Amino acid sequence: MCRQGKRCALVPISLALIVLLSGCWNHNELNELSIVLAIGIDKMDDHHYEVSFQVVDPNQMSRTRSSDRTPTSVLSVRAESISEALRKTAGMSSRKLYISHLQILFLDEATAKQGINEPMDWLLRDYEIRPVFDLVIVRDHTAKDALSFVTSTELLPAMDMHKALKLSYKSWAPTVYSRAKDFLESLSKDGIEPVITGLQLGSQIDKAQTMDNVKKSTQHANYYYSGIGVFQEDHLVGWMNESEGRAYNYLTNHVVTSVNKIDCPDSNFQYTLEIIDANANFQPRVVNDKPVLEATIKIVSNIQEMGCNNIDLKKEDDLLKLQKLAADQYVETLNHGLQKAQSLGADIFGFGEAFHRAYPAKWHEWKGDWDRRFQEMDVTVSVNLEIQRNGKIISSFGMKQNKQE
């Protein structure tokens, strides 16, 4: 029995502090890790992938870095799975690869066509990896080529491509910004299929993989995002070009801002509209036991460039004429994109979701063969376009200005 109460009270407190202050049991020192910013997956044969990791060179992050060394290195391993490939790199690097800061995942077309569920399973299952990394399909080249590309704007190529993709999505309608969690959500929903943006690397890829690519103001090669990959479940089934990709973004409310060139009335010139707001609305109906849908898109725009010498923007009739011409051209573009998706049998617009919400009983009857019903569905597209402002000048620069009275 303890006679000194205060000392006895300190015993359990000390034991508790020992437990709480014992430190991190699974800590990793920074100088023992290699930060991975990008991963590339290329299909090699029926059972193997070539998995490439873009790793940051810590020595090149200091102010005294050498200009002769690239800021990143690429480690490539052949394996049957991504987790196995990661373990195999232990014999190639003195540091453990750390995937938690992954920014972008590149897939070659062969992997995307075969199905990306298998290679992505570990990336979505591992507790250290957040599913917010970008998904990109490399067209006409390998994913390893994309990781080896030397970029000029950002020191780290993966960050350059990540930022370029976000900027392209915000300012240019034909591209999409697809992250792993967005892809996963589309796969888990009924009535909508996922999409992923494509990346092209140009023809001089060999020169683009050396530091010579950024030592002159004119680069040997530059990458650019082009096309939207259309999926059925996790399989790539086709591509949408620039115009068709524009239609996808307008019909899915993904347009932040963009520009579009329109043909002038009764002339061979064009004018350019800056899109500042776009909103799509679906009205699903059942006609003769078949799905029918009306899509209405409201677009607000400003005149960015005016090449029409026969248009006077001070006249309301001329302004209404420009609005109608632009609306008609948008209807044509949207119909082309819609027809491409129907030809592929992939409801990337979410029409099935609209029917699911409006006619839940009918949807349970249709969802088993929705791909066929989507291909045969009649869709009516209408566009309401408004031109709000014409900029600091009124008429075209080449047109004689009317004198103000």
C-alpha positions as CSV (number, residue, x, y, z in Angstrom):
1,M,0.0,0.0,0.0
2,C,1.4,3.3,-1.0
3,R,1.5,5.9,1.8
4,Q,2.7,8.8,-0.4
5,G,-0.5,9.5,-2.5
6,K,1.0,12.0,-4.8
7,R,3.8,9.6,-5.9
8,C,1.4,6.8,-6.4
9,A,-0.8,9.0,-8.7
10,L,2.2,9.8,-10.9
11,V,2.7,6.1,-11.7
12,P,-0.4,5.6,-14.1
13,I,0.2,9.1,-15.6
14,S,3.8,8.1,-16.4
15,L,2.7,4.9,-18.0
16,A,0.1,6.7,-20.1
17,L,2.8,9.2,-21.3
18,I,5.1,6.4,-22.3
19,V,2.4,5.1,-24.6
20,L,1.5,8.5,-26.0
21,L,5.0,9.8,-26.5
22,S,6.5,6.6,-28.0
23,G,6.7,8.2,-31.5
24,C,5.5,7.1,-34.9
25,W,5.8,3.4,-35.3
26,N,5.8,3.4,-39.1
27,H,7.6,6.7,-39.9
28,N,9.7,7.3,-43.0
29,E,12.6,9.7,-43.1
30,L,12.5,12.1,-46.0
31,N,16.0,11.3,-47.1
32,E,14.9,7.6,-47.5
33,L,12.1,8.4,-49.9
34,S,11.8,9.1,-53.7
35,I,8.7,11.1,-54.6
36,V,6.8,9.7,-57.5
37,L,4.8,12.3,-59.5
38,A,3.7,10.2,-62.4
39,I,3.2,6.6,-63.4
40,G,3.1,5.2,-67.0
41,I,1.6,1.8,-67.8
42,D,2.2,0.1,-71.2
43,K,0.8,-3.3,-72.2
44,M,3.6,-5.7,-73.2
45,D,1.9,-9.0,-73.7
46,D,-1.0,-11.1,-72.3
47,H,0.4,-11.2,-68.8
48,H,2.9,-8.3,-68.4
49,Y,3.0,-4.5,-68.2
50,E,5.9,-2.2,-68.4
51,V,5.4,0.1,-65.5
52,S,7.4,3.4,-65.4
53,F,7.8,5.8,-62.5
54,Q,8.8,9.4,-62.8
55,V,10.8,10.2,-59.7
56,V,12.0,13.6,-58.5
57,D,15.7,14.0,-58.2
58,P,16.2,15.7,-54.8
59,N,19.6,17.1,-55.8
60,Q,18.0,19.1,-58.6
61,M,15.5,20.8,-56.3
62,S,18.2,22.9,-54.7
63,R,19.4,26.4,-55.9
64,T,22.8,24.9,-56.7
65,R,21.3,22.3,-59.1
66,S,23.3,21.2,-62.1
67,S,21.9,22.2,-65.6
68,D,23.3,19.0,-67.1
69,R,21.0,16.7,-65.2
70,T,17.3,16.4,-65.6
71,P,15.2,17.1,-62.5
72,T,13.5,13.7,-62.7
73,S,14.5,10.2,-63.5
74,V,12.4,7.4,-65.0
75,L,12.5,3.9,-63.6
76,S,10.9,1.1,-65.7
77,V,10.1,-2.4,-64.7
78,R,8.3,-5.3,-66.4
79,A,5.8,-7.1,-64.1
80,E,2.4,-8.7,-64.0
81,S,0.9,-6.1,-61.7
82,I,1.6,-2.5,-60.5
83,S,2.3,-3.5,-56.9
84,E,4.8,-6.1,-58.1
85,A,6.5,-3.5,-60.3
86,L,6.8,-1.2,-57.3
87,R,8.5,-3.9,-55.2
88,K,10.9,-4.7,-58.0
89,T,12.3,-1.1,-58.0
90,A,13.9,-1.9,-54.7
91,G,16.8,-3.3,-56.6
92,M,17.1,-0.2,-58.8
93,S,17.0,2.7,-56.4
94,S,18.6,3.5,-53.0
95,R,15.3,5.1,-51.9
96,K,11.8,3.7,-51.4
97,L,9.3,5.0,-54.0
98,Y,6.6,7.1,-52.3
99,I,3.4,7.2,-54.3
100,S,1.2,9.5,-52.1
101,H,2.0,12.6,-54.2
102,L,1.0,11.0,-57.5
103,Q,-0.3,13.7,-59.9
104,I,-1.0,11.9,-63.2
105,L,-1.3,8.3,-64.5
106,F,-0.5,7.7,-68.2
107,L,-1.9,4.7,-70.0
108,D,-1.1,3.5,-73.5
109,E,-3.9,2.8,-75.9
110,A,-3.4,-1.0,-75.7
111,T,-3.9,-1.0,-72.0
112,A,-7.0,1.2,-72.3
113,K,-8.5,-1.0,-74.9
114,Q,-7.9,-4.2,-72.9
115,G,-9.4,-2.6,-69.8
116,I,-8.0,-0.4,-67.0
117,N,-9.7,-2.0,-64.0
118,E,-6.8,-4.5,-63.5
119,P,-3.9,-2.1,-63.6
120,M,-5.8,0.6,-61.5
121,D,-7.0,-1.8,-58.8
122,W,-3.9,-1.4,-56.6
123,L,-3.8,2.4,-57.1
124,L,-7.4,2.7,-55.9
125,R,-7.0,0.1,-53.1
126,D,-3.8,1.3,-51.4
127,Y,-4.5,3.4,-48.4
128,E,-1.6,5.7,-49.0
129,I,-2.7,6.8,-52.5
130,R,-5.5,9.5,-52.9
131,P,-7.7,8.9,-56.0
132,V,-7.4,12.4,-57.2
133,F,-4.6,11.9,-59.8
134,D,-5.3,12.7,-63.4
135,L,-5.9,10.0,-66.0
136,V,-4.4,10.4,-69.5
137,I,-4.2,8.1,-72.5
138,V,-1.1,8.5,-74.6
139,R,-1.9,8.3,-78.3
140,D,0.5,6.9,-80.9
141,H,3.4,6.6,-78.4
142,T,4.0,4.7,-75.1
143,A,3.3,5.9,-71.6
144,K,7.0,5.7,-70.9
145,D,7.6,8.2,-73.7
146,A,5.3,10.7,-71.9
147,L,7.2,10.3,-68.6
148,S,10.5,10.9,-70.4
149,F,9.3,14.1,-72.0
150,V,11.4,17.2,-71.0
151,T,9.1,20.2,-70.7
152,S,10.1,23.9,-70.8
153,T,7.5,25.7,-68.5
154,E,7.8,23.7,-65.3
155,L,10.9,22.1,-63.9
156,L,9.0,18.9,-63.2
157,P,7.4,17.4,-66.3
158,A,4.5,15.8,-64.5
159,M,3.6,19.1,-62.9
160,D,3.8,20.8,-66.3
161,M,1.4,18.3,-67.9
162,H,-0.9,18.3,-64.8
163,K,-1.3,22.1,-64.9
164,A,-1.6,22.2,-68.7
165,L,-4.5,19.7,-68.5
166,K,-6.3,21.8,-65.9
167,L,-5.8,25.0,-67.9
168,S,-6.9,23.3,-71.1
169,Y,-10.1,22.1,-69.5
170,K,-10.9,25.5,-68.1
171,S,-10.2,27.5,-71.2
172,W,-10.7,25.1,-74.1
173,A,-13.9,23.1,-74.5
174,P,-12.6,20.1,-76.6
175,T,-10.7,18.6,-73.7
176,V,-11.8,17.0,-70.4
177,Y,-10.3,16.8,-67.0
178,S,-10.7,13.2,-65.8
179,R,-9.4,12.1,-62.4
180,A,-9.4,8.6,-61.0
181,K,-12.3,9.3,-58.7
182,D,-14.4,10.7,-61.5
183,F,-13.7,7.6,-63.6
184,L,-14.6,5.4,-60.7
185,E,-17.9,7.3,-60.1
186,S,-18.9,6.9,-63.7
187,L,-18.2,3.2,-63.6
188,S,-20.3,2.8,-60.5
189,K,-23.3,4.6,-62.0
190,D,-26.0,3.3,-64.3
191,G,-26.7,5.3,-67.5
192,I,-23.4,7.0,-68.0
193,E,-20.0,5.9,-69.4
194,P,-16.6,7.5,-68.6
195,V,-14.2,9.4,-70.8
196,I,-10.4,10.3,-70.6
197,T,-8.4,12.9,-72.5
198,G,-5.8,11.9,-75.0
199,L,-2.2,13.2,-75.2
200,Q,0.0,13.5,-78.3
201,L,3.8,13.9,-78.1
202,G,4.7,15.0,-81.7
203,S,7.0,13.3,-84.2
204,Q,10.4,14.2,-82.7
205,I,10.0,12.3,-79.5
206,D,13.7,11.2,-79.3
207,K,14.8,14.9,-79.2
208,A,12.1,15.7,-76.7
209,Q,13.5,13.3,-74.1
210,T,16.8,15.2,-73.7
211,M,17.7,18.5,-72.1
212,D,18.4,19.9,-75.6
213,N,14.6,20.2,-76.0
214,V,14.6,23.2,-73.6
215,K,18.0,24.8,-74.3
216,K,16.6,26.8,-77.2
217,S,13.6,29.1,-77.4
218,T,12.2,26.9,-80.2
219,Q,11.6,23.4,-78.8
220,H,12.2,20.3,-80.9
221,A,8.9,18.9,-79.8
222,N,6.0,19.8,-77.6
223,Y,3.1,17.8,-76.2
224,Y,-0.6,18.7,-76.6
225,Y,-3.8,17.3,-75.3
226,S,-6.0,16.1,-78.2
227,G,-9.2,14.0,-78.4
228,I,-11.5,12.4,-75.9
229,G,-11.3,8.7,-75.3
230,V,-14.8,7.1,-75.1
231,F,-15.2,4.1,-72.8
232,Q,-17.7,1.3,-72.4
233,E,-17.2,0.3,-68.7
234,D,-13.4,0.2,-68.4
235,H,-12.6,-0.5,-72.1
236,L,-11.6,2.2,-74.6
237,V,-13.9,1.9,-77.7
238,G,-13.1,5.0,-79.7
239,W,-12.1,8.6,-80.0
240,M,-13.9,11.9,-80.4
241,N,-12.1,14.6,-82.4
242,E,-12.0,18.3,-81.4
243,S,-15.5,19.2,-82.7
244,E,-17.1,16.1,-81.2
245,G,-15.3,16.7,-77.9
246,R,-16.7,20.2,-77.8
247,A,-20.2,18.7,-78.1
248,Y,-19.5,16.3,-75.2
249,N,-18.5,19.2,-72.9
250,Y,-21.5,21.3,-73.8
251,L,-24.0,18.5,-73.3
252,T,-22.5,17.6,-69.9
253,N,-22.1,21.1,-68.5
254,H,-18.3,21.0,-68.4
255,V,-17.7,24.2,-70.3
256,V,-16.0,26.8,-68.1
257,T,-15.0,29.2,-70.9
258,S,-14.1,28.7,-74.5
259,V,-14.0,30.3,-77.9
260,N,-15.6,29.3,-81.2
261,K,-15.4,30.6,-84.7
262,I,-18.6,31.2,-86.7
263,D,-19.0,31.8,-90.4
264,C,-20.1,35.3,-91.3
265,P,-23.4,35.7,-93.2
266,D,-23.1,36.0,-97.0
267,S,-19.2,36.1,-96.9
268,N,-16.2,33.9,-96.6
269,F,-15.0,35.6,-93.3
270,Q,-15.6,34.5,-89.7
271,Y,-16.2,36.0,-86.3
272,T,-15.2,34.6,-82.9
273,L,-17.4,34.2,-79.8
274,E,-16.0,33.9,-76.3
275,I,-18.3,31.6,-74.3
276,I,-18.7,32.9,-70.7
277,D,-21.5,30.6,-69.6
278,A,-23.2,27.4,-70.9
279,N,-25.9,25.3,-69.4
280,A,-27.5,22.1,-70.7
281,N,-30.9,20.8,-69.7
282,F,-32.4,17.4,-70.5
283,Q,-36.1,16.6,-70.9
284,P,-36.6,12.8,-71.2
285,R,-39.9,11.4,-72.4
286,V,-41.3,8.0,-73.2
287,V,-43.0,7.8,-76.6
288,N,-44.5,4.5,-77.9
289,D,-42.5,2.7,-75.2
290,K,-39.2,4.2,-76.5
291,P,-36.9,6.8,-74.9
292,V,-37.0,10.2,-76.5
293,L,-34.9,13.2,-75.2
294,E,-34.9,16.9,-75.8
295,A,-31.6,18.7,-75.0
296,T,-31.6,22.5,-74.6
297,I,-28.4,24.4,-74.3
298,K,-28.3,28.0,-73.2
299,I,-25.1,29.8,-74.1
300,V,-24.0,33.3,-73.1
301,S,-21.2,34.8,-75.1
302,N,-19.2,37.9,-76.1
303,I,-17.8,38.9,-79.4
304,Q,-14.0,38.2,-79.3
305,E,-13.1,39.0,-82.9
306,M,-15.2,40.4,-85.8
307,G,-14.2,39.6,-89.4
308,C,-17.6,40.3,-90.9
309,N,-17.3,43.6,-92.9
310,N,-21.0,43.5,-93.8
311,I,-22.3,43.5,-90.2
312,D,-23.1,46.6,-88.2
313,L,-23.3,45.7,-84.5
314,K,-25.2,48.9,-83.8
315,K,-28.2,47.4,-85.7
316,E,-30.3,44.9,-83.7
317,D,-31.2,42.9,-86.8
318,D,-27.5,42.3,-87.6
319,L,-26.9,41.2,-84.0
320,L,-29.8,38.8,-84.1
321,K,-28.5,37.4,-87.3
322,L,-25.2,36.6,-85.7
323,Q,-26.9,34.9,-82.8
324,K,-29.0,32.7,-85.1
325,L,-26.0,31.8,-87.2
326,A,-24.0,30.8,-84.1
327,A,-26.9,28.8,-82.6
328,D,-27.4,26.9,-85.9
329,Q,-23.7,26.0,-86.1
330,Y,-23.7,24.8,-82.4
331,V,-26.7,22.6,-83.2
332,E,-24.8,21.0,-86.0
333,T,-21.7,20.5,-83.9
334,L,-23.7,19.0,-81.0
335,N,-25.5,16.6,-83.4
336,H,-22.2,15.4,-84.8
337,G,-20.9,14.7,-81.4
338,L,-24.1,12.9,-80.4
339,Q,-24.0,10.8,-83.5
340,K,-20.4,9.8,-82.8
341,A,-21.3,8.6,-79.3
342,Q,-24.3,6.7,-80.6
343,S,-22.2,5.0,-83.2
344,L,-19.9,3.8,-80.4
345,G,-22.8,2.7,-78.3
346,A,-21.5,4.6,-75.3
347,D,-23.8,7.0,-73.3
348,I,-21.2,9.4,-72.2
349,F,-23.7,12.2,-71.8
350,G,-25.7,10.7,-68.9
351,F,-29.0,10.4,-70.8
352,G,-29.6,7.1,-69.0
353,E,-29.3,8.9,-65.6
354,A,-31.9,11.4,-66.8
355,F,-34.3,8.6,-67.6
356,H,-33.5,6.8,-64.3
357,R,-34.5,9.9,-62.4
358,A,-37.6,10.7,-64.4
359,Y,-38.9,7.1,-65.0
360,P,-37.3,4.8,-62.4
361,A,-39.7,1.9,-63.2
362,K,-39.0,2.1,-66.9
363,W,-35.3,2.4,-66.4
364,H,-35.1,-0.9,-64.5
365,E,-36.8,-2.4,-67.6
366,W,-34.4,-0.7,-70.0
367,K,-31.0,-0.7,-68.3
368,G,-30.1,-4.2,-69.4
369,D,-29.9,-3.2,-73.0
370,W,-29.5,0.6,-72.6
371,D,-26.5,0.6,-75.1
372,R,-28.8,-0.5,-77.9
373,R,-31.6,1.9,-76.9
374,F,-29.1,4.8,-76.7
375,Q,-27.9,4.1,-80.2
376,E,-31.5,4.1,-81.5
377,M,-32.8,7.0,-79.4
378,D,-34.2,10.1,-81.0
379,V,-32.5,13.2,-79.5
380,T,-33.6,16.8,-80.4
381,V,-31.0,19.5,-79.7
382,S,-31.8,23.2,-79.5
383,V,-29.5,26.1,-78.7
384,N,-30.5,29.5,-77.2
385,L,-27.5,31.7,-77.7
386,E,-27.1,35.3,-76.5
387,I,-24.4,37.8,-77.4
388,Q,-24.0,40.2,-74.5
389,R,-21.1,42.4,-75.3
390,N,-19.1,43.3,-78.4
391,G,-15.9,44.6,-76.8
392,K,-14.4,48.1,-76.8
393,I,-15.1,48.8,-80.5
394,I,-18.4,48.3,-82.3
395,S,-17.9,47.6,-86.0
396,S,-15.2,45.5,-87.6
397,F,-11.8,47.3,-87.7
398,G,-11.9,47.1,-91.5
399,M,-15.3,48.6,-91.7
400,K,-15.9,52.4,-92.0
401,Q,-17.1,53.7,-88.6
402,N,-20.3,55.8,-88.7
403,K,-19.7,59.3,-87.4
404,Q,-21.4,60.0,-84.1
405,E,-23.8,62.9,-84.3
